[in-house]
Amino acid sequence: MNDQPLNGPDAPRGCPVAHGGADGGAHGGASGSASGGADDLTRLYGPDAAIDPHGIYARLRKEHGAVAPILLEGDVPAWLVLGYRENRRVLDNPRQFSRDSRIWRDWKEGRVDNASPLMQMVGWRPDCVSQDGEPHRRLRGAVTDNLQAMAGRGIRRHVTHFANKQIDAFADAGSADLVVAYAEYLPMLVLTRVFGLAEGEGRSLAVSCAHVIKGGEDALVHNDRIMRILAELTERKRVEPGSDFTSGLLEHHADLDDDEILNHLRLVLITAHTTTSNLLARVLQLILTDTSRLAGLVSGQLNVSSVVEDVMWNTPPLAVLPGRFATADLELGGLHIKEGDLLVLGLTAGNLDPEIRPDAGVSLYGNQSHLAFSGGPHECPGQNIGQAIIETAVDVLLHRLPGLRLAVAAEELTSTASTWEARLDSLPVEFTAQTTGV
């Protein structure tokens, strides 16, 4: 510990809470823009954060500017990057802002335990998102090569099959909740086919992925369950390879070892499902709360991609992206960041930064410079597959359910946020009842 007074003029100006001992306690400290203990900092988790994340981002921007001190689950201190330009700087400069959490000071010095649910999102793993430089290129190459191969092997056919199967379950009722009955599970059902998993695993895996992203003590149990299923899948595919993503990783010339294969299966499964299911729900919400868009899609005058683009700007599927670690003392957004500090990237906040969007109501159609897919060397490699799932899922739904309309007032729709995302709670609709199998 530094002997200087914590709040004096010469106080260390690093992460917003000066740390206690290995028990994880946080005590009063100083930052580039605020001082005080954990009670003075905004928690980006818990009941308050679940209700109004946009309000939190706006308040933090007003109080601190483009970068703000916050607390993550377990009152772990971090910096939340709110500015668009500042997010771009972090994303585009891995030498200054590494993905390798082994340099994270709070973890190295014992204040964050490996059993913390936070480690499911920011902890180091032998996968491409935890690496930089050549190790990252080798591992990412294996992932992108196989995602591209999968994109050419009937993704839209798989989506059409499972979308129709999902709709068959409620088409004759004349009403449904499109979150629970459609968006929440459809991407995972498609991924079971892509991975070579049994279709019956789809729903329970979707639940486990949601728990990992949400955090809390259940995250560890559900992550273990996912890893167990994927380990069994890997062993089966060694004996019975096929034209699937798992077999492709096993056979790739990058020669991934067992841990690398398993962790990349986990990475793609969790991120592809959770982001695509959230995005699908938000796209359907926008279509159903804007009758002109719905009419345009039904008539063929509008395509789904333009709706997806608006959602990417205003409600990206990941609101906050974990995590980057400062490789040296540096300045960001006018604040002093210390080597080993954790930064999390406010993708939603950056997209709504008034410095680049003084009027958030103006359409940005054709402008794809949003942050929703991350950026830099770690930009999401599965964008085309996600887009194919969304477009096909919407097309099938509109074709199958004539008269589709929102069953409640738009302002009655609610969302629940965790640190990393804000998910639509429900999307009740009505439509002309159909005979299943049409």
N, C-alpha and C positions, 0 to 999 in steps of 0.2 A: 504493500500500500504506500502511496505517496504521503509524505509528512506535511505537505502544504495544506492550509485551511481549505476545506471543500468549497466554500463559497467566496474565497478571497480573490483578489485581482489576478493572482498567479495560479488560480485553480486549474487543474487539467481540464481541457475542453474536448472531451471525447464523448462516448456514449452517455445518454442523459442521466443515468443513475450510477453513482460511484458504488462499487460493489463491495459486499461484505465477504464473509468467508465461504468455505465450500458448501455450507448448508443452503446456499442459494438466496440468502437474505439480501434485500436491496435497501440501501440507505441513501440519505441525501447526497446529492452531487451537483455537478454543474455541466451545462452544455453550452453550445454556441448561442442559443437563443432563450434558454430557460434554465432555471435552477430549481431544486427541490427534490424530494423523495418520491417514492412510487405513488403515494397518494395524490401527488400533484400532476401526474402524467395520465394521459388518456389511454385507457385499455381498449385494444382493438379486438377484444373478445368479451364474451359474457352477455348478460341480458340487455344492457344498454346498447352495446354495439350491434346486437341482432335486429334492432328496431329501425334505426335511421343511419346507416353508414354514410350516405351522401351528406347528411347534416354534420357528421363527424369530420368528414374530409373538408367541408367548407369552413368549419370552425378552426380546424388545425391550420388551414391555409391562411386564414385571417390572423391567427395568433403567431404563426411561425414562418410563414412564407412557403417556399417551394419544397422544403424538407422539414419534417417535424419529428420530435422525440415521442415515442409511443411505447406501450408495453404489450407484449404478446402473451400467449397462454402461459400461466405460471409466473406472471409478472416479470418476464424476461425482457430486458430493454432492447430497443432497436430504433432505427430511423425509418420513417415512412416517407418515401419519395413521392411528392404530390405534383410537381411540375412536369409538364410534357418534355421540355428540353432537358431537364435533369434526369428524367427517366431514360431518354435517348442516350445521354452521356454514359449512364451506368450500363445500359444494355450493349452499347457499342465499344466499350473499353474493358475487356476482360483482364487486361494487365493491371488495371487499377481496382477493378471490382470483380473479384474471382467468384466462381461457383463452388470452389473447394472449401467446405465448411471446416476442414481440419485446421484452418487458420483462425477460426472464430474464437476470440479471446474468452468469452464467457464459458464456452465448452472446454477449452484447453485448461482453464484455471478452475474447473470443477463446479461452476455455478449452475450448469445445465447438465442434468444426468442423461445418460443414454436411454433411460426408460421414459423420459419425458415425451408426452404425445407430440410435442412440437418437433421432435426429431424425425417423425414420419414425413414432415414436410421440408425441413431444412438440413437434416443430418446427412453426412456423407454416405454414399453408396457406390458400388462399382458400376455406375451407369454413366451415360454420356452427359447428363445434366450436372453431375458432380465434378466434371473434369474440364480442363481448359487445354488449349494447344493441341499437340499431336495426339495425346490420349483421347481427347474429345473427338478429333477428326476420325480416328480409327473406329471408335464405338458408334458415333453418329452415322458413319457411312454404312455400317451394318443395318442400322435401323431404317435409314432413308431408302436404301436399296430394296429392302423387303416391303416397306410401305408402298413404294412405287409399284412393285410387283403385285401387291394385293389390290391396288387401285385398278389394275388392268384385268383383274380376275372376277369381275361380276359383282362389285360392291353394290351397285344399284339394283341388281337382281336380288341380292340378299335382303336389301332394305325393303324392296317391294314385297317379298315373301313374308317377312316378319311384320311389316306394317299392316298388310292385309289380315294376317293372323291376329294381330292385336285388335284391329277394328272389328273383326268378326265377333269378338267377345262382347261388344257393346252396341253394335250397329242396329239391332232390333229394338233397343231401349228408347231411342229418340233423345237420349241425354247421356252425358259422360263428364268426367273430370279428365281433361286431356293431359294433365300433369301425371296423375297416378296411373291412368289407363293407357297412356301412350308415350309421352316424352321420357318418363322416368326410367323405363326399361328398354325401349327400342334400340338405342345404340349398343347396349350390352348384348342384346340378342344377336345383333349383327356381328359384334366382336367375337362371340362364341364360335361363329362360323369361320371368321378370319383366323382365329387362333387355333382352331381344331379342337375346341372344347365341346363338351356335351351341351346341347341346348338347355337341358334341365338345370345347368349351373348358372344360367344367366341372371335370373332374378335375385338369387342370394348373393351373387358376386356384385350386382349393382348396389345392393344394400350395404355390403362391406366397403365398397369404394366410397360411398357417401359418408360413412362413419370415419374413414381415414381422413377425408378432406375436412369434415366438421371438427375433428379434434376431440378432446376429452379422453377419459380413461378407456373408453370402449375402442378407441382408435387402434391401440396396440393389439387387442384381441382380434379385431377384424383384419388388421394387416397380417397377422400370423396366419389367419385362415386363408387369405389370398395367396400367401407364399406357399402354403401347403398344397393348395389345389394346383398352382402353377408348377411346383416341383414334381407332382405326380404326372402332370401333362408332359413335362419335359422328358421324363423317363419313358413315357409311352411313345413319344415321337422319336426317340432314339431308336426304338425297335420298329416302329411303324411310321416312317416319315410320309408326309403328304405334301400337297401344294398349299401350304398354310404358312402363316407368319412364324410360328414356332419352329417348324422344320427349316424354314429359310434362315433363321438365326443360327440354328445348330450347324448348318452346312456352309455358312458364309465364309469367304476367304479371310476375313479379319480374325478368324480363329478365336472366338470368344470362349472364355473358360466358363465353368458351371455357374459361378456366382454372377458373372456378367450377363449370361443368358437369362437367368432367373430374374435378375433385377431389371433388365430391359423389358421383359414380359410384364412385370409389375408396373413399371413406369408407363408403358403404352396403354395397358389395360385401364389403369386408374385415370390417367389424364384424358385419354380419348373418350372414355365413357362419361366422366363427370362434366367435362367441358361441353361435349356435344349434347348431352341430355339437357343441360342448363340452357344452352343456346337454342335448342329446338323449342323449349317451353317459351323462351322470350320472343322468338320469331312468331310463334302462334299467338302469343299475347298481343304483339303489335298488329298482326293481321286482323285479329278479331276486335280490337279496339279502334280500328281505323277502317270504316266501311269502304272508303275509296280504294284502299289497298286491297281489301278482300275482293271487291268487284273487279279490280284490275287483274288480279291473279286468276280469278275464275274465267274472265273473258279472254285471257291470254295477252292482254295489253301490257302487263307488268310481269317481270320475272322475279323469282324468289331471291335471287342473289342481291337485288337492290334492297330488299327488306333485311337480309342478313347483314348487309353493310351498315345500315342504320343501327342495328342492334350492337354490332361490333364497336361502334363509336360510343353509344349511350349506356348500354348495360352489358359489357363484355362478360363472357362466361366465367373468367377468373377476374375478380375485382382487384385482388392483391396477389402479386407473384413473389414467391419465396425463391431464394434469398440470395443476396450478394454479400461479399465480405471484403472490406477495404484491405488492400495489400500494403498500404502505407498510410501515414498521416496525410490528409489532403483536405481540400475545401470543396464543398458541394452546396449550392444554394445559399452561399454566404455563411455556412456553418462549418466548424472544424470537426472533421470525422477522423477518428483515430484508427490506426492499424488494428485489424481484427474485429472492428465493429460490424454488426449485422445490419444490413439494409434490406427492406422489403419494398417492392415496387408497386405503387398505386396506379394500376392500369386504368381503372375507371376515373380516378381523380386526374390523371394525366390527360386522358381523352377529353375531359371537361374543363381543362385548365383555361380560365378566362383570358390568359395571355395569348392563346392561339384560337380560342372560340369565345369571343366576347358575347356572341348570341348563340346559345346552345340550341335554339329552336330552328336555326337555319340548316337545311339539308346539306349533307356533304356527299351526295351521290357522286360516285366516280372517284372519290378521294379515299384511297386505301392506306393512308399513312397512319392509321390508328395503331394503338399499342396492344390490341387484343391478342395478337399472335406472338407477343413478346418482340424480340428484335435482335439484331447482331448475330453472332455465331450460334446462339441458342434459340433462334426463332423456330417456332413450332414446325416440325417437318411433316405433320399429318393434315395440313390445311385442306388439301384436295379431297381427302377421304371424308373429313368432317362436312365439307360443303356438299359432297355427293349424298351423304346421309340426310342432311337437312332438306335439300331440294327435293329428293325423292319422297321423303316422309311427308312433306307438305303437299306435294302433288297428289300422292295417293289419298291422303285425307280429304282434300277438296273434291276429288273425283268420287270418292265413296260416300260422302255425306252431304247431299244437297240440302240447301237451306241452313247451312252451318252458321250459327250465331252465338254470341256470348249470352249466357243465361242470367248474368247479374250485371249491375252497373259497373263500368270500368273502374271507378274509384273504390269499389269494394274488393278488388284484387289486392292481395297482400304478399309480401316477401319476408323471408327470414334470412338473416345474414350470419355467417361465421366470419372469422378473420379473412378468409381467402375468397369467399364468394357470397353472393346474395341470390337465393333461389326462390322462384315463384312457388307459393304454397299450394295453389290450386288454380285451375282454369275450367270452371264449369261451363258447359255448352249445351245447346239444344240443336236438333236437326230433324229432318224427315226420316223417320224410322225406316230401316232397310232390312231386307231379307239377307241373312248372312250368306257369304259365298258368292255374292254378286260380282 
